Amino acid sequence: MKNNINIDEKEKWINEVMNSTADMQTALPPIGLYEKITLKLKEPGKARTIALPVTQWAAAAILLLTINIGSVIYSMEHNKKALRTATTSSPIAIEMQLESTYNY
């Protein structure tokens, strides 16, 4: 008996949910929308122009170029200092720098 009550309540709930949209009106498109769409399809539209922030791109390129030049100069100075210290130190120290010290 309990199953019959649950089934009846379930069917009643399903019917209520299905009928809940009965009072709603269907959505209608704005008046003249179809004509606007067909007009745009028939006429070739203007080409869209996309504005690029040229000044920002130029500033970024200059910054990147400056950083690259700075790193090249720093690397060259570092290599010169390493070469000076390598030539003034003993031959054993030079050999030790050339040898790999990795354990794997």
C-alpha positions as CSV (number, residue, x, y, z in Angstrom):
1,M,0.0,0.0,0.0
2,K,2.9,2.3,0.8
3,N,4.3,1.8,-2.7
4,N,1.1,2.8,-4.3
5,I,1.0,6.0,-2.3
6,N,4.5,6.9,-3.3
7,I,3.9,6.1,-6.9
8,D,0.7,8.3,-6.9
9,E,2.6,11.2,-5.3
10,K,5.4,10.8,-7.7
11,E,3.1,10.9,-10.7
12,K,1.3,13.9,-9.3
13,W,4.6,15.7,-8.8
14,I,5.7,14.8,-12.4
15,N,2.4,16.1,-13.8
16,E,2.7,19.4,-11.8
17,V,6.2,19.9,-13.1
18,M,5.3,19.2,-16.7
19,N,2.3,21.5,-16.4
20,S,4.2,24.3,-14.7
21,T,5.1,25.8,-18.1
22,A,1.5,25.9,-19.4
23,D,1.0,29.5,-18.4
24,M,4.2,30.8,-19.9
25,Q,4.3,32.7,-23.2
26,T,6.8,31.7,-25.9
27,A,9.6,34.0,-26.5
28,L,9.3,36.1,-29.7
29,P,12.2,37.8,-31.5
30,P,12.2,41.6,-31.9
31,I,10.2,43.0,-34.8
32,G,12.3,43.4,-37.9
33,L,15.1,41.1,-36.8
34,Y,14.8,38.8,-39.8
35,E,15.0,41.8,-42.1
36,K,18.1,43.1,-40.4
37,I,19.8,39.7,-40.7
38,T,19.0,39.3,-44.4
39,L,20.1,42.9,-45.1
40,K,23.5,42.3,-43.4
41,L,23.9,39.0,-45.4
42,K,23.2,40.7,-48.7
43,E,25.4,43.8,-48.2
44,P,29.1,43.3,-47.9
45,G,30.0,44.8,-44.6
46,K,32.8,47.2,-43.8
47,A,36.1,45.6,-43.0
48,R,36.8,45.7,-39.3
49,T,39.9,47.4,-38.2
50,I,41.7,46.3,-35.1
51,A,43.7,49.0,-33.4
52,L,47.0,47.7,-32.0
53,P,48.7,49.6,-29.2
54,V,51.8,50.3,-31.2
55,T,53.4,52.5,-28.5
56,Q,53.1,49.7,-25.9
57,W,54.6,47.1,-28.3
58,A,57.5,49.5,-29.2
59,A,58.2,50.1,-25.5
60,A,58.2,46.4,-24.8
61,A,60.6,45.7,-27.7
62,I,63.0,48.4,-26.6
63,L,62.9,47.1,-23.0
64,L,63.6,43.5,-24.2
65,L,66.4,44.7,-26.5
66,T,68.0,46.7,-23.6
67,I,67.9,43.7,-21.3
68,N,69.4,41.5,-24.0
69,I,72.3,43.9,-24.7
70,G,72.9,44.3,-20.9
71,S,73.1,40.6,-20.4
72,V,75.6,40.2,-23.3
73,I,77.8,43.0,-21.9
74,Y,77.6,41.4,-18.4
75,S,78.5,38.0,-19.8
76,M,81.5,39.4,-21.7
77,E,82.8,41.2,-18.6
78,H,82.3,38.0,-16.5
79,N,84.2,35.9,-19.0
80,K,87.1,38.5,-19.1
81,K,87.3,38.4,-15.3
82,A,87.3,34.6,-15.3
83,L,90.0,34.5,-17.9
84,R,92.2,36.9,-15.9
85,T,91.9,34.8,-12.8
86,A,92.5,31.6,-14.6
87,T,95.8,32.9,-16.2
88,T,97.1,34.2,-12.9
89,S,96.4,31.1,-10.9
90,S,98.4,27.9,-10.8
91,P,98.1,25.2,-13.5
92,I,96.4,22.8,-11.1
93,A,93.6,25.3,-10.5
94,I,93.1,25.5,-14.2
95,E,92.8,21.7,-14.5
96,M,90.4,21.5,-11.6
97,Q,88.1,24.0,-13.3
98,L,88.1,21.9,-16.5
99,E,87.2,18.6,-14.7
100,S,83.6,17.6,-14.0
101,T,82.7,17.1,-10.4
102,Y,79.3,15.5,-10.9
103,N,78.7,12.3,-9.0
104,Y,76.2,10.8,-11.4
